[in-house]
Amino acid sequence: VKCAGMEAQFNEATHLAKISIPRRCLKDPRWVRAGFAVGILDPTTATGYLDDGLQVGIKSFENDLKMGPRVRR
């Protein structure tokens, strides 16, 4: 989805990502929650795993992605 004001930056030196999504791009909700993970899927076995940034250890795709607190602004 394209929306004016959306940005994504990645700092190679610090390995930090910064993502900015204006509320209007999400139909102007009163609050949002965010989670982040990296996933890998083995197409030969249809097995997938997530490395959830807010949980310890690697989870299977069946586990829920942990979400952060509500952000109002």
N, C-alpha and C positions, 0 to 999 in steps of 0.2 A: 504494500500500500504506500502510495506517495502522499506526503503531507508536508506543507511548508513548515520549516522549523525543526524537522526531525534531523538529528545528528548522531553520528557514531564516530568515536575516536579510539585508537589503540596506541598505547605508549610501549614501544618495543623494549625500552630500557627497564621500565618498572613492571611490565607485563600487566598493566592496568587498562581496563576498558571503561569508557564513559559513553553512556547512551542517553540521549535526551529526546523525549517524546512529548510534545505539547498536549495538554488536556484536550484541546479541540480536535486533535487527531483521533481521540478515543471517544468522541461524542460527549465531551465535557463532563466526566463523572465527578462526583463530590470527593472521592478518594480512590486510590489505586493501591494494589499490593504487587510486589515484584519478586520473582525468583529467578535463578539462573543455573544452568547446567550445561554440560557437554555430553553428548550422547554418541554411542557407537553401535552400529548394527552389523552383525555378521550375516550376510545374505545367504550363505550356504546352510546355516543352521537356524536362521530366523531368530537368533538370540540377540537381545539388545541390553545395553547397560548404560546407566547415567552416572556421571560424576556431578552430584548436586553441590553447588557452592555453599549451601547453608547447612549441609549435613556431613557427618564424618563417614567416610567409606564410600564404596561404590555400590549403587543400588540397581536393581533390575528395573526395566521399564514399567513393571506393574506397580512399583512404589509411587506414592504421590510426591510431586515436587514440593519442597518446603518453601513457603512464601514468607516474606518479611512482613513487618508491621504495616498498618495502613498509613499511607502518605497523603496528606490533604493538599499539599502545595509543593 
